[in-house]
Structure formats: C-alpha cells, structure tokens
C-alpha cells in the first residue's frame, strides 16, 4: 500500500439553496447535480477531461436516481470516461463523498475527483402502499384485458390510494430529528434565547458574506436565484421571539422553532479535489488540504442524544494529531438546529461528559464563538441534506485561503445517530 499523499481542495461550487416548493420544486436531484457539476467544470476548465471519480449522493431520491453520480457526471461536460458513484450517509453524505474521493487520492488510486451531493424535499417520490402495489402487479401478470380489469376492481378500497410520503422520522424511535433535538435541549438545559441568538447571528453573518462578495465564485446562479432564498438579513431576536415551538407544542417547555431549526431545503454542492501533482500540471492552486476525517455513532435508541455523535468523533480525530479543541482558527459546525450546536459545545465543556462518555481526563473546553461559522451556516443557508458537507468544505477552504492559512474543524451531525468530522488546513 503506497504512503498517503496530501489531498488538495481546489475549490467548490453550489447553486443557491432554496426553501422547499419554491424555485426548484420541479427540478429534482439530477437536474440540480448537473447544474452544479457543470458550473464546477466551467470554473476549472474541465471540459472533456477524465477525472478519477465523481462521487455524489442524495438522501431523498427517486428510484431512478440509483446511479445519480454517474448520470450527473455524464451530463456535466466531463469526459464520459469519468466514473461515478452514488453514496449516502444522511446529512453527512457530501462530506463523506469528499472523504471517499480524498482517500483514493491519498493512496494514489486516482489523481483527481469531485465529491458532492444534492437533495430535494420538493420533488419527492410518492410510493403507494403494499396492497395497491400487489394489485397493480397482479393486474400486469393477468393475460386478458378482462382479467386485468377484474384484478383491479375486485375488493378494491379507496384507502389503497393513500400514498406513503418519504419521512425523516427515525425508524427505531418514530420521532423526528426535531423531536430528538428537543429532548437534547432539555437534557442540556439549552434556552430558547440562546438558540434564537445563534440563529440571528447565522443570518447576519451570511448576509455580510454576500455583501462583501465572498460567494461570487462559490455560487452558480440557477432558476433566477443569485442567493439562498432562506436568508433573512433583517431578522431579529424580536421577530424570532414571536414564533411558537415547532416540535414540543404542548408541554410549555418547547424551545425549538421554525427559525432556530433548519427549514426543508432544495440544493446541491460539489468540490474538486486533487493531488498536488495534478493541480500543478493543470494550473490550479490548492485552496486548502483535507488532512483527516472521522465518523462516529451514538446509541440514541437507548438514551443518547441523536445528534451528539460529533462530540465523540472530534476527540478521536484530534488524538491522532496531538491537537486540542482550541488548536483551530475556524470551527464549521453544521447548524441542523441551533440547539444541536449548543448541546455539542456544552458537552465539550462538561467535565462529567468528557470523563464518563469520552474517557478524557479533563473537559475539552470552550471555543471562541467569534471563530465559529464566520460566514453563517445552515440556519441561514438552509440544509439540503446531502449538499451541506460540500457547501461547508468549499466555504471553509476559501476562508482559509483568504486568511492566508490556518486550520479548520468541520463537524456534521446526521440522522441515525452518526457524525462526520474533518480537519481542513492551509
């Protein structure tokens, strides 16, 4: 096995993220992926070039999207000899696709590749129940028209027409991610005010980044959108205080609202990765490097917080490098919910949690809030599940380039009680 090589992040592109059932309501994952990959090909002059891999993914997708990565690559402008793979790890999908491509580059299996993802909560698959599916299949097997009609109508009940819509509830608990996060907020005593403050800050930081032109080469206009249509630059604590709880609506103790939780979102993002040799040969300067990554899981079925796995993954990764939590210039912590971010920070500051759950001698400690999500994050951009990781990697790589160097910690919680984290350096 060859020694690992540096994995260069050359840059990324995304389309504006938008609220469910708005600009991208009829586009679907393939259309968003093609637009995003095409923009990346255009930006880096990759027309007709053969890359080592295109890894894309989606969480909510039609059965026709089974080969999404390859189909998107075929329509992107890349050489048709470029392979494509379709991956999925819930909200960590595109970070995982970037890690997959990066690992192949590190081992010398490929020289360049693209990792990304897309998600739609608008153009969702609608599946009919088992009884209607069985009836339709039986009718299809029938030999005569009369037999087909007989099979369709015999014993038919209108209830069979009720479709099954895709859901985001955890199959093992029946609770939504928001319900689980509400439980976490209560366990860690996270206040409504602190959640709203984080949400307002995210919108204001994202708006400021747009105003200074930070996203000019990171966002490809699509369907008339130039910016994320979830962004509310004029939002305030006073406005957020008027909203009612979105998940715990009856106890009087609910703190998660539509504003301090990410909305259902459509969008896509992708990142170009390469070896130093490939980058130099093709005239590209690396923005940053993907140094390491880690995945962890928690036993949320038996009481652990569903979205707490990043608290486990981060110290495991830091130990390999002899780093502390404070040895970073930027912290990109995915804002699935404001409460999730605040629970994570509080856990790392907790002596009991760090000793009993993480096996550490002392708390990991506090991070500087000014270093966290400096250009806003998911509460303001929105969260197309499989696109968020690529959005974050592209954003943090550019931020490090503009700063002239530094080290960033990336942390993403996912459904299923998992977390994906990474170190990006320049």
Residue pairs with C-beta under 8 A, 6 or more apart in sequence:
1 107
2 107
2 108
4 106
4 107
5 105
5 106
5 107
5 108
5 275
5 276
6 106
6 275
6 276
6 289
7 102
7 105
7 106
7 273
7 274
7 275
7 289
7 290
7 291
8 273
8 274
8 275
8 276
8 279
8 286
8 287
8 288
8 289
9 271
9 272
9 273
9 286
9 287
9 288
9 289
9 290
9 393
9 394
9 397
9 424
10 44
10 272
10 273
10 274
10 279
10 284
10 285
10 286
10 287
11 40
11 43
11 44
11 217
11 218
11 271
11 272
11 284
11 287
11 394
11 397
11 398
12 40
12 116
12 218
12 269
12 270
12 271
12 272
12 390
12 391
12 393
12 394
12 395
12 397
13 36
13 39
13 40
13 43
13 218
13 219
13 220
13 269
13 270
13 394
14 36
14 218
14 219
14 220
14 267
14 268
14 269
14 270
14 387
14 390
14 391
14 394
15 32
15 35
15 36
15 39
15 219
15 220
15 221
15 222
15 225
15 267
15 268
15 269
16 23
16 219
16 221
16 222
16 225
16 226
16 227
16 228
16 229
16 267
17 228
17 229
17 230
17 265
17 266
17 267
17 381
17 382
17 383
17 384
17 387
17 391
18 24
18 223
18 225
18 228
18 229
18 230
18 265
18 266
18 267
18 382
19 229
19 230
19 263
19 264
19 265
19 266
19 382
20 121
20 122
20 263
20 264
20 265
20 266
21 122
22 122
22 229
22 266
23 222
23 223
23 224
23 225
23 229
23 266
24 31
24 32
24 120
24 122
24 123
24 222
24 223
24 266
24 267
25 122
25 123
25 266
26 122
26 123
27 120
27 122
27 123
27 223
27 266
28 62
28 65
28 120
28 123
29 58
29 61
29 62
29 65
29 68
29 118
29 119
29 120
29 123
29 268
30 65
30 68
30 71
30 72
30 75
32 118
32 120
32 222
32 266
32 267
32 268
33 56
33 58
33 68
33 72
33 116
33 118
33 268
33 270
34 72
34 75
34 76
35 220
35 222
35 268
36 116
36 118
36 220
36 268
36 269
36 270
37 54
37 56
37 72
37 73
37 75
37 76
37 77
37 78
37 114
37 116
37 270
38 75
38 76
38 77
39 220
40 46
40 76
40 114
40 270
40 272
41 47
41 76
41 77
41 78
42 77
43 217
44 272
44 282
44 284
45 282
46 77
46 78
46 272
47 77
47 78
48 77
48 78
48 79
49 78
49 79
49 82
50 78
50 79
50 81
50 82
51 78
51 79
51 82
51 110
51 112
51 113
51 114
52 82
52 83
52 101
52 104
52 105
52 109
52 110
52 111
52 112
52 113
53 82
53 83
53 84
53 85
53 100
53 101
53 104
53 110
53 113
53 114
54 69
54 70
54 72
54 73
54 76
54 78
54 82
54 83
54 84
54 85
54 113
54 114
55 69
55 84
55 85
55 86
55 87
55 97
55 98
55 100
55 101
55 113
55 114
55 115
55 116
56 68
56 69
56 72
56 73
56 84
56 85
56 86
56 87
56 94
56 97
56 114
56 115
56 116
56 117
56 118
56 270
57 68
57 69
57 86
57 87
57 88
57 89
57 93
57 94
57 96
57 97
57 116
57 117
57 118
57 386
58 65
58 68
58 86
58 88
58 93
58 117
58 118
58 119
58 120
58 385
58 386
59 88
59 90
59 91
59 93
59 119
59 385
59 386
59 415
60 119
60 120
60 121
60 124
60 125
60 166
60 385
61 68
61 120
61 125
62 123
62 125
63 125
65 71
65 86
66 86
67 84
67 86
68 84
68 86
68 118
69 84
69 85
69 86
69 87
70 83
70 84
70 85
70 86
71 84
72 84
73 82
73 83
73 84
73 114
74 80
74 84
85 100
87 93
87 96
87 97
87 100
87 117
88 386
89 96
89 295
89 414
89 418
89 420
90 385
90 414
90 415
90 416
90 418
91 334
91 336
91 383
91 385
91 386
91 388
91 389
91 412
91 413
91 414
91 415
92 295
92 389
92 412
92 413
92 414
92 418
92 419
92 420
93 117
93 385
93 386
93 389
94 115
94 116
94 117
94 269
94 270
94 271
94 386
94 387
94 388
94 389
94 390
94 391
94 393
95 293
95 388
95 389
95 390
95 392
95 393
95 410
95 412
95 420
95 422
96 295
96 389
96 420
97 115
97 116
97 117
97 389
97 390
98 115
98 116
98 271
98 273
98 290
98 389
98 390
98 393
99 115
99 290
99 293
99 420
99 422
100 115
101 110
101 113
101 114
101 115
101 273
102 115
102 273
102 290
102 293
104 110
104 113
105 111
105 112
105 113
105 273
105 274
105 275
108 275
111 274
111 275
111 277
111 278
112 272
112 273
112 274
112 275
112 278
112 282
113 272
113 273
113 274
114 270
114 271
114 272
114 273
115 270
115 271
115 273
115 390
116 268
116 269
116 270
116 271
116 387
116 390
117 268
117 269
117 270
117 384
117 385
117 386
117 387
117 389
117 390
118 267
118 268
118 269
118 384
118 386
118 387
119 265
119 266
119 267
119 268
119 384
119 385
119 386
119 387
120 266
120 384
121 264
121 265
121 266
121 384
122 266
123 266
124 165
124 166
125 166
126 163
126 164
126 165
127 163
127 164
127 165
127 166
128 160
128 161
128 163
128 164
129 160
129 162
129 163
129 164
131 160
132 160
132 161
135 151
135 152
135 156
135 160
136 152
138 151
139 148
139 149
139 151
139 152
140 148
142 148
142 150
142 151
167 176
168 176
168 177
168 415
169 175
169 176
170 176
170 177
170 180
170 300
170 306
170 415
170 416
172 301
173 180
173 300
173 301
176 247
177 306
177 307
177 336
177 337
177 415
178 246
178 247
178 256
178 261
178 337
179 247
179 248
180 300
180 305
180 306
180 307
181 247
181 256
181 261
181 305
181 306
181 307
181 336
181 337
181 339
181 340
181 343
182 247
182 248
182 254
182 255
182 256
182 339
183 305
183 306
184 190
184 305
184 306
184 307
184 308
184 339
184 340
184 343
185 195
185 255
185 256
185 339
185 342
185 343
186 253
187 305
187 343
188 342
188 343
188 346
188 347
190 255
190 339
190 342
190 343
190 346
191 255
192 255
192 257
192 260
193 237
194 338
194 342
195 255
195 256
195 257
195 260
195 337
195 338
195 339
195 342
196 237
196 240
196 241
196 257
196 259
196 260
196 338
197 237
198 260
198 335
198 338
198 341
198 342
198 379
199 235
199 240
199 259
199 260
199 335
199 338
199 379
199 380
200 235
200 236
200 237
200 240
202 335
202 373
202 376
202 377
202 378
202 379
202 380
203 231
203 232
203 233
203 235
203 376
203 379
203 380
204 233
204 235
204 376
205 373
205 374
205 375
205 376
205 380
206 228
206 231
206 375
206 376
206 377
206 380
206 381
207 231
207 233
207 376
207 380
209 215
209 374
209 375
209 376
210 227
210 231
214 375
214 398
214 402
215 227
217 398
218 394
218 395
218 398
219 226
219 227
228 380
228 381
228 382
230 263
230 265
230 380
230 381
230 382
231 376
231 380
231 381
232 380
235 259
239 259
240 257
240 259
240 260
243 257
243 258
243 259
244 257
245 254
245 255
245 256
245 257
246 254
246 256
246 257
246 258
246 261
247 254
247 256
247 261
248 254
248 255
248 256
255 339
256 337
256 339
259 379
260 337
260 338
260 339
260 379
261 336
261 337
261 338
261 379
262 335
262 336
262 337
262 378
262 379
262 382
262 383
263 382
263 383
265 381
265 382
265 383
265 384
266 384
267 382
267 384
267 387
267 391
268 384
268 387
269 384
269 387
269 388
269 389
269 390
269 391
269 394
270 390
271 390
271 393
271 394
271 397
273 290
274 282
274 284
274 286
276 286
279 285
279 286
286 426
287 397
287 398
287 400
287 401
287 426
288 396
288 397
288 400
288 401
288 408
288 424
288 425
288 426
289 424
289 425
289 426
290 393
290 422
290 423
290 424
291 321
291 422
291 423
291 424
291 425
292 317
292 320
292 321
292 422
292 423
293 317
293 420
293 421
293 422
293 423
294 313
294 314
294 316
294 317
294 420
294 421
294 422
295 313
295 418
295 419
295 420
295 421
296 309
296 310
296 312
296 313
296 316
296 418
296 419
296 421
297 309
297 312
297 416
297 417
297 418
297 419
298 304
298 305
298 306
298 308
298 309
298 312
298 417
298 418
298 419
299 417
300 306
300 417
301 417
304 417
305 343
306 413
306 415
306 417
307 336
307 337
307 340
307 343
307 344
307 413
307 417
307 419
308 343
308 344
308 347
308 413
308 417
308 419
309 413
309 414
309 417
309 418
309 419
310 333
310 344
310 411
310 412
310 413
310 419
310 420
310 421
311 344
311 347
311 348
311 353
311 357
311 358
311 419
312 357
312 358
312 419
313 411
313 419
313 420
313 421
314 325
314 348
314 364
314 409
314 411
314 421
315 325
315 358
315 360
315 364
317 421
317 422
317 423
318 324
318 325
318 327
321 423
323 423
324 364
324 365
325 348
325 364
325 365
325 367
325 409
326 365
326 367
327 407
328 367
328 371
328 406
328 407
328 408
328 409
329 371
329 400
329 403
329 406
329 407
329 408
330 371
330 372
330 374
330 396
330 399
330 400
330 406
330 407
330 408
330 409
331 367
331 371
331 372
331 373
331 408
331 409
331 411
332 372
332 373
332 377
332 392
332 395
332 396
332 408
332 409
332 410
332 411
333 341
333 344
333 345
333 372
333 373
333 377
333 409
333 411
334 341
334 377
334 378
334 383
334 388
334 389
334 392
334 411
334 412
334 413
335 341
335 373
335 377
335 378
335 379
335 383
336 378
336 383
336 413
338 379
340 413
341 372
344 411
344 413
345 366
345 367
347 353
347 354
347 357
348 354
348 363
348 364
348 365
348 366
348 367
349 363
349 364
349 365
349 366
350 363
351 362
351 363
354 360
354 362
354 363
354 364
355 361
355 362
358 364
374 399
375 395
375 399
377 392
378 388
381 391
388 412
389 410
389 412
389 420
392 410
392 412
393 410
393 422
393 424
396 408
396 410
396 424
397 424
397 426
399 408
400 406
400 408
400 424
400 425
400 426
401 426
403 426
404 426
405 426
406 425
406 426
407 423
407 424
407 425
408 423
408 424
408 425
409 421
409 422
409 423
410 421
410 422
410 423
410 424
411 419
411 421
412 419
412 420
412 421
413 419
414 420
